[in-house]
Amino acid sequence: MSTQQIADGFVPGTFDGADWASVEPLGKSLLARAVASAAEFERWLIERSDFDAACSEGRANLYITMTCRTDDKAAAGAWTRYIEEVAPRLKPLGFELDKRQVELSERFPLPKDRYGVLERDTRVEVDLFRAESVPLETELSKLDQRYDEICGAMTVEFEGETRTLPQMARFQQEHDRGLRERAWRAVAERRARDAEEVESIYDRMVGLRQRVAVNAGFKNFRDWSFRAKKRFDYTPEMCFAFHDAVEKHIVPFNRRADERRRRLLGVDALRPWDLAVDEKKRPPLRPFEGGQDLVNRTRRVFDRMDADLGRMFRALGDNASRGSEGGACLDLESRKGKASGGYQYMRDLSRRSFIFMNAAGLHADVHTMVHEAGHMFHSELCKGDPLVAYRHSPIEFAEVASMSMELLSMPELDEYYADPAHVARAVREQLEGSVGILAWIAQIDAFQHWVYEHPGHTREERKAAWLGLDARFGRGVSWEGLEAFRSRVWHRQSHLFGVPFYYIEYGIAQLGALGLWLHSLRHGRAEALRLYRGALSLGGSRPLPELFRAAGQPFDFGAARVAEIVAAVEGELAKLAE
């Protein structure tokens, strides 16, 4: 759809999607409405979509503010009240609306080419809903909030200053190996102080998720997740094949790079604090100073790439901080009290994106900025669809939108670096990282399969499973004397806590993004961007393999595809100046 359609007057201007007193009567009016024809059913779907969008935006604004200010009692309290008082009531109401929608779709069949995906996905929601799981999901949300609070409060005193953990990453690029080691240990020891509580949170999450799965008739949470995430187009066995492909093709790629790094650094063995420093002892890349400078430079990147991309990015405005009040769209800089990580969140009623990240002046922050901008472009390009469900796509393809931007924007890296040699370094880092990260993706995904296939495991068994996977997929570094830290590296991966089984998507999408980048090399970037925009404009209205085909890519993450991508990237790396 290219035009925005909103059911006139259905959602009042005073509606508050985070207030049950507003939500309940509007939702019940949809349930009670008489529908006597296919045309009336289509109208009902649009009005239900607007209702869902308004409820989603109420949640979004509370979540954004809480993650921007985890140390603000009012912001944290508002989020807690929502997940305790509104979300548990909204889920059953949503279930009743889903049931009504399925019933109406049987009475008044609509064209499958337009409504087939919506009907299929809604039936899954109806099949999986269990009222007895609602309080379990509330408890899981509260546990995830506590994890965010713990991570947001982590700071260290280092080199005379109080620093957040993202800010500490800068020291890993310093030439002084002793300084890097001290910085690495300071962060690891700070995480260790909260390790017991983090482990306890995860223990409770695993138990609660197993109960959710059993309530719905599944053997384990892994099998429930594949159904809940609507993974119609791939299976656990295909994930295991991806793990094997990564072990065969990506791990050797990484370990060759690690051996080259060890040799150039002139050390007997690589240590964890040797992985980010420039292996030729060149100064660290410093692409920007502060969040607003990052915004200004990135504006110029997208202006040069494509006029439409530039326009969409400029609409976000300037860097703000402390949340989404006043319609703010950006909160970029790391600070104490801010949740870890980065995300893009589409506020579904106003149809305005918010980008959150923890910038500390590193090249990795450039990756994050253009990555989240890619998500924003996706939201913008499909926001005209009247059905909110189609304004979001399967994560496997949503991440193609973001990861492709990291690769397609490489010709504009000179906006961050005046020195061509720095640009070449940044390109090499991007390409090596885009391939190398597949090993970490496989490791996290394999860990989740193990965790939820063995829901009664002990912490020692979990530790052994993680260490075994690290030996299989990990980097070529020595952990001698650091074994306790190594066994808890997974604590930093927030997806494991807040969005379980959301990680294989990155691997599937990375292969799609690398394929689109290779298409740009062979057929020109303008053609690749044409495919990109066209595929993203479909939102979630088509099945996953069709979305990949629209982008000119196969839906394939098997061994042959992985080997093909590695060979192509290695060929491009060989052309780069050292």
N, C-alpha and C positions, 0 to 999 in steps of 0.2 A: 504494500500500500504506500502511496506517496503523499496522501493527504491525511491530516489529523482529523479524527472523528471522535467527538465526545458526546455522550447522551445529554442533550440540553437540559440543564437544571436538575439532573438526577442526584448528583452529589452537591449538597448545598455548599455555598462559599464558607459557611461557618463550621463545616465538618472537621472533626479532629479524629484522625485514624488511630490515635493512641489513647482515646477516651471511649470506654465501653458504652457510656451513655449516648454517644454519637453513633457508635458502630452498630449496636444491637438493633435499634428500630429500622435502620436502613437495610441491614441484612435481612431482617424478617420480612420487610416489605417485598423483597425480591422472592423470598420463598412463597409468599402468599399470592403473588401476582398470577392471575389467570393468563394462560398462553393458549391461543386457539389456532395458530397457523405457523408455517415455517418462517414467514416474515416477522411475526411477533416473537418467535424464538430467537431470530437473529438480533432483534432489538434487545431482547432480554440478555443475550450474551454480551452485547456492548455495554449495557448498564451494569451487569455483573463485573465486567472488566474494569469499569471506572470505579466501582466500589472497591474491588481488590487493589487497584492502583492507589486509591486514597488511604486504605489501610496500610499498604506497603510503605507509603511515604511517611506516615506517622511513625512507624517502626524505624524507618531509615534515619530520620532526624534524631531520634533518641540514641540510636546506636552510634551514629557519627559523633555526636557530642560526647558520649561516654568514652569512646576510644580516643578522642582528642584530649580528654580531661579525666583520665582514670582516677586522679587524686582529688577530684571535685565531688564532694559528698552529694550535692544536689543533682549533678549529672548522673552519678552512679545510682543514686536513689530513684531517679525517674526511670532509668532503664530497668532496675530491679522491680519496681512496681509494675512496669509494663509486662515483663516476663512472668510475674507472679499473678497479675490480676487480669490482664487483657489477653495475652497470647493463649492461655489455657481455655478461655472462652471462645476465642476466635477460631481455634482449630475445630471444635465440634460444629460451629456455625458453617465453616468452610466445607466440612464433610457433608452437611445437609444440602448446601448449595451444589456441591459436586453430584450428589445423588439426584437432585432435581435436574441438573443439567444432563446427566446420563439418561434419565427417564424421558426428558423432552427430546433428546437426540434420537431416541427410538421411535417416538411418536411422530416427529417431524424431521425426517432425515434431511441433512444438508449436504451440499456437494463435497465429496471426499477430497477433491484436490485442494479445497480451501480449508476444510474443517477436520480432515482426517487425523492430523497430528494432535490437535486439541482434544478430539474425542478419545483417541488412544491414551493420551496422557491422563485425562480426567478419570478414565476407568481405573487406571493404576492407583490414583489417589483414593478412590472409593474402595478398591480391593484391600488396600493396606491400612486404612484408618482403623484404630482401636481406641476407644475412649479411655481404657485403662492405661494407655501409654502416654496420654497427655501430661499427667503429673511427672512422669519419668522424663519427658522432653523438657519440661520446665526446670527440673533439677539439673539436667545436662546444660541448659543455657546458663544457669547460675554458676555451675562449675567452670564453664568456659569464661564467664565474666571474671571469676576469681583468678583464673590463669592469666588473663589479660592484666589484671591489677598487679599480680606478682611481677610480670615482665615489665610493665610500665614503671614500676618502682625501682627497678634495678639500676643503680649507678655505682661507679667506683671513683675513689680518690686516686688520681694518677697525675704525675708530673705537676703537682700543686693545684689541680683543679678537680672539681666534681664533674664527671662526664657520664653521659648515657652510654649504653653498650653500642648502639650504632655509631656514636662519635668515636668510640675506641677503635673502630675498624681502620681509621686513618693510620694508626701506628703500625698496622700490619704491612704497610707499604714503605716503611722507613728502612734505610740501608743498615742501620745499626742492629745486628742480629740480637744482641743482648736486650735492646729496647723492645724489639718485637716480642721476644720471649716473655719479658716482664709484663707487657701489655696483654699478651695471650693468657698468661697465667692469672692475671688480675681479673679478666673476664670469666675465665673458667672457674676460679675460686668463688667469684660472686654468684655465678649460677649454682654452684654447689651448695651455697648457703640455703637455697630454697629447694634443693633437689628432693628432699623428703616430702615436702608438701606437693610438689609437682607430680611425683610418683603416686602419691595418695590420690590426687585428683584423677590421674589416668586410671588407676585401679577402679575407682568408683565409676568413671565413665564407661569402662569396658563392661562392668557388671550391669549397669543400667541399659546399655545398648543391647546386650544379650537378652535382657528381659523384653525390650521393645520387639526384637526379632521373634522371640518365642511367642509373644502375645499374638503376632500376626501369622503364626504357623510355620515359621522358618527354623531351620536347624541352627543357624548362626547369623550374626549381624552382617557378615560378608554377603551371604546370599540375599538377605533382606535389602542391603544397600544396592546391589545390582538392580533389583527390581525398583526400589524407591528412586534411584537415579535414572531410571528409564533407559537402561543400557540394553536396548533392543538389538543392537548391531554388533556386540562383541561379548565375550564370555570370560570367566576366570582363566580358562585354559589358554585363551589368546593373550591374556596378560602374562601368564607364565612363559609363553613363547617369546614375548617381548623381553622378559627378564633374561632369557637364554641368549637372545640376540644381542642384548646390551653386554652381557658377560663376554660374548665371543668377539664383538666388534668395537664397542665403546671403551671397555676397561683397558684393552691393550692400547688404544688411542691415548687415553689419559696417562697410562703408565709410561708410554714412550715420551710424552711431554714432561712427566715428572723426572724421568731419568736425564733428559736434556737439561732441565732446570737444576737438578743436583750437580751435574757436571759444570754448568756455567757458574753456579754459585760457589763452586769449589768446596763443597762440604761432603763429609763422609756419608751422611744420611740426611734426607729431608726430614724436617720436623713440622708439626702443624703450623708453626709460625713462619714457615718458609714459602707458603703457597701463594701469597698475594704480592710480595715484593717483586719488583722488576728483576728478572733473572740476569740482566746485564748491568744492574746497579745504576740504572738511569733514574732521574728524579721521579717521584710519584706523579701520576697524572692528576691535575687539579682543574677540573672542567668549569667550575663556577664558584662563586662566593655567596652563599646565602640563597634562600628560597626564591626571592624575587629575581635575582640574576639568572637562576635556573629557568624560571618562567620566560624571561625576556629572550634568552638564547633559544629556547625550545620553540617559541613563537616563530623565530626566523627560520628554524629548521622546517617547520611545516608550511610556512609561506613559500619556501623554495620548492618543496616537494610537490605541492598541489594546492591550488587556490581554495578548494573546498575544505581540505584538511586544515589549512591555515585559518579559515573563517571559523570553523568549529572550535579549534583550540583557543582562539582569541576570545570567544564567547564565555570562556571560563573566568575571565577577569584576572585580577592580580592575586598574588599569594596572600592568603589570610591565615589566621591561626585560631585555635581554641574552639573549633566546631563550625556548624553550618548556619548559624544564626544570620539573619538578614539575607539569606540566599547565597552565602559564600560557597565557592566551589573548590577551593584549594586549601589544604593545610599540609605543608611540605617538610618543614624542618623538624629535626629530632630535638626533643627536650624531655626533661624529667616529667613523669606523670602521663606520658603519651604511650598508648599501646604500641606494641612492636609491629613490624611488617608494613605492608602497603596494600591498598585496595582502591578500586573504583566502584562507586555505589550510585546507581541510577535512582533518583527520586521519581517514582513512577507517575505521580499525578501531575506535578509541574514539569516533568520530563527534563530535569536538569541534573547533570552528573556532579558527583563530588569525588575528588581525588585526594587520597590520604597517603602519606609516605613519611619516612624518617630520614630525610636528606642530611648528609654530613660532609658534603663537598667531595665525594668520591666518584670515580667513573661509574661504579655500580649504580649510583643514583641516577645517572643519565639513562641507563638501562631501564630502571624503574619508572622514570618519568615518561619515556616514550612508550613503554609497555602499558602503563595505565591509560595513557592517551589513546592507545589502540582500542582499549575497552570502551573509552568514551566515544570514539568514532563509531564503534559498533552500535552503541546505544543511540547515537544521533541518527545514524543512517536508517535505522528501523523504527524510530520512535513514532512515525506517522501511522503505524498499524493500529487500528482501533482496539485490537485484542492485546491486553497487556501480556498474556502468555506468549504471544509471538514477538514481543519486544525484548525477549530474552531467549538466548539460544542454548543448546546443549554446551556444557563447559568444554567438551572436547573441541568444539569449533570456536567458542568464545575466546579461547586462548590462542587460536590461530590469529585472531584479530590483533591481539596484543603482541605476540611474539614476532609476527611479521613486521610490525613497526620497528622493532629493535634492529632488524636486518635491513629493511628497505630504506631506513633513514641513515645508513652508514655513509653515503656520499656527502651528507651534510654535517659530518662530525667536525668539520673545520669551523663551525659556529661555536664549538666549545674549545677548540685548540687552534692556535695560530700557526704552530709548527707542524709542517707536513709529517715529520717523523713521529710526532705525538699522535697524529691522525692514524698513521699506519699501525702504531702500537694498539690503538683503541680498536681498529678493525680486526686485528689479529686476536685480541682479547675477546671480542664479540663472537667471532667465528669459533674459536676454540671453546669458549664457554657454552655456546649454543649446542655444540655436539657433546662436550664433556658433561654437561648437567644431566644428560640422559642416564648416567650411571647413578647419580643421587636419586633421580626420579624412580628408577627401578628399585633401588634399595628401600626407599620409603614405601613404595607400593607393596613390595614383597614383605616388608615388616608388617604392614597392616593386614595382609592376607594371613600371616602367621598368627598375629595377635587375636584376630577374631575367629579363626578356625580353632583356636585353643583358648576359649574364654575363661577357663578355670586355671590358667597358668599362674605360676608364682613369679615374683619379681626376679628371682635368680634365673628362672627359665627364660623370661623375657630378655634379661641381660645377655644370656648365652645366645639367644636367637639373633639379637642385634649384632653382637660381635661376630657371629658367623656370617651374617650378611655383609658386614663391613669388610671382612676378609675377602668376600666374593666380589664386592663392587667398589670398595674403597680405594683411596689414592695410595700412591707409593711412598708413604711416609712411615717413620718410626714413631711408635707410641710408647717406647720404653720409659717406664716411670710415670706414665700418664694414663695408665689403664683405667683408673676410676673415672677420669674425665671422658675417655673414649666411650665407655659404656653408657654415658648419658648424653651424647651429642644430639640424639633425637629430641631431647627436651626443647630445643630451640625451634623445632618445626611446628608452628602454630596450627597447621592444617590437621595434624594428628589429634588435636584437642577439640577444635571448633568445627571442623568440617571433615569428618572421617571418610576415608575412601575417595577424597578429592585430591588426587595427585597423579594417577596414571594419565589423567586428561592432559597434563603438561607434556608428557612424552608423546602422546598421539598428536597433539597440536604442534609440538616443536618440529616433528617430521613434516607436517603440513606447511609450517612457516618456512622451513628450510627449502622445501620444494617450491614454494612461491617465490622465494628469493632467487633460486636457481632459474626459475622461469624468467625473472626480470633480467638476469644476465644473458639469457639466450634470445629473448624477444623484446627486451626494452622494459624499463621500469614503468613507463606510462601504460603499457599493456598489462603489466602485473597489477598496477593500481586500479585499472579498470575492472579486472577480475575481482580484486579485493573489495572494491566498493559494491559491485553487483552482488557478490555472495553475502556480504554483511547486511545489505538492505533486505535480505530475506528473513533476517532475525531467526526465530525458531519455527517458521511456518512450514519447513520441509524436513524430512528425515535426515539424519546425520550424514549418510553417504552422499545424498544429493547436495548438501551444503558444501562438502569437500569438492564434488565435481564442479559446482558453480565457480569455485576458486581455481579450477584447473588442476586439482590434485586428487590422487587416489585416496580412498579411506583404507589405509594399509600401514600397519606398524609391525609387520613381520620381519624375519631375518633378511630377506632379499632387499627390502626397502631400506632397512637400517644400513646394510652394507653399501648400497648405492649412494646414500646420502654421505656416509663417511668418506667414500672414495672421491665424491665430487668436492666436498669441503677441503679435503687434503690437497686436491688439485689447485683450488683457489689459494690456499695458504702458501703453496709453493711459489706462487706468483708475487707474493708480497715482499717488499723490502724488509730485510731483517732489522 
